[in-house]
Amino acid sequence: MYMVLIKSIWDIISIFILIVPLTSIKLAFQGKFYMTFGLIICYYLEKNIKLFTTGLSPTIFKRPDNAVNCNLFNDGGKVGFKSGFPSGHVAIFSYFCNYYYFSYYPSFNLKKFCLFNIFPIIMGISRYMKDCHNFYQIIMGHILGIIVAFI
């Protein structure tokens, strides 16, 4: 049985990632599979990039040495030796927010784009404050989410 560990506000923000699969399932039951399909692609790319970057240039790809409890439920122990490139939490949340942005605003609107990307930025800040990722991993997670949502 999974138990969610909450030790700080950053843990609470990290758990908001659960909104994405729940919304995706809801839309799938309504016959709208685009979000689910994109979510699967984003997740698959993120996991495979992490596998590929394991052991490469530690300053960019490796998680901070003191990274602990960085998975979905804020448990899992020490993960400072693993690759964290790109941030999965940020990639999935960025995909989620940008999916809605591109769905409702087909022509680019800078104000709306910034508004829709506030939440992925907050997720990135929480992942940084939890010492789960460095700046490069968070930025690449955000970019990955935007690219998958755009496609």
Solvent accessible surface area in square Angstrom, and as a share of the most:
residue,aa,sasa,rsa
1,M,240,1.07
2,Y,156,0.59
3,M,142,0.63
4,V,55,0.32
5,L,62,0.31
6,I,86,0.44
7,K,159,0.67
8,S,44,0.29
9,I,101,0.51
10,W,70,0.24
11,D,10,0.05
12,I,73,0.37
13,I,28,0.14
14,S,0,0.00
15,I,35,0.18
16,F,99,0.41
17,I,10,0.05
18,L,50,0.25
19,I,69,0.35
20,V,0,0.00
21,P,50,0.31
22,L,120,0.60
23,T,30,0.17
24,S,2,0.01
25,I,93,0.47
26,K,123,0.52
27,L,24,0.12
28,A,24,0.19
29,F,176,0.73
30,Q,100,0.44
31,G,48,0.46
32,K,110,0.47
33,F,123,0.51
34,Y,175,0.67
35,M,1,0.00
36,T,34,0.20
37,F,133,0.55
38,G,9,0.08
39,L,23,0.11
40,I,105,0.53
41,I,63,0.32
42,C,0,0.00
43,Y,116,0.44
44,Y,140,0.53
45,L,66,0.33
46,E,3,0.01
47,K,82,0.35
48,N,56,0.29
49,I,54,0.28
50,K,26,0.11
51,L,136,0.68
52,F,156,0.65
53,T,5,0.03
54,T,83,0.48
55,G,80,0.77
56,L,79,0.39
57,S,55,0.36
58,P,85,0.53
59,T,108,0.63
60,I,63,0.32
61,F,35,0.15
62,K,61,0.26
63,R,25,0.09
64,P,34,0.21
65,D,102,0.53
66,N,91,0.47
67,A,0,0.00
68,V,67,0.38
69,N,24,0.12
70,C,6,0.04
71,N,68,0.35
72,L,69,0.35
73,F,47,0.19
74,N,2,0.01
75,D,32,0.17
76,G,60,0.57
77,G,30,0.29
78,K,124,0.52
79,V,19,0.11
80,G,3,0.03
81,F,141,0.59
82,K,97,0.41
83,S,10,0.06
84,G,0,0.00
85,F,27,0.11
86,P,1,0.01
87,S,0,0.00
88,G,11,0.10
89,H,18,0.08
90,V,1,0.00
91,A,0,0.00
92,I,14,0.07
93,F,16,0.07
94,S,0,0.00
95,Y,3,0.01
96,F,26,0.11
97,C,11,0.06
98,N,0,0.00
99,Y,42,0.16
100,Y,50,0.19
101,Y,1,0.00
102,F,51,0.21
103,S,65,0.42
104,Y,143,0.54
105,Y,68,0.26
106,P,126,0.79
107,S,86,0.56
108,F,135,0.56
109,N,57,0.29
110,L,114,0.56
111,K,172,0.73
112,K,69,0.29
113,F,41,0.17
114,C,69,0.41
115,L,101,0.50
116,F,48,0.20
117,N,6,0.03
118,I,79,0.40
119,F,119,0.49
120,P,0,0.00
121,I,95,0.48
122,I,67,0.34
123,M,2,0.01
124,G,3,0.03
125,I,82,0.42
126,S,0,0.00
127,R,1,0.00
128,Y,117,0.44
129,M,101,0.45
130,K,31,0.13
131,D,56,0.29
132,C,0,0.00
133,H,3,0.01
134,N,28,0.15
135,F,126,0.53
136,Y,119,0.45
137,Q,0,0.00
138,I,20,0.10
139,I,71,0.36
140,M,73,0.32
141,G,0,0.00
142,H,29,0.13
143,I,69,0.35
144,L,17,0.09
145,G,0,0.00
146,I,37,0.19
147,I,87,0.44
148,V,15,0.09
149,A,14,0.11
150,F,146,0.61
151,I,166,0.84
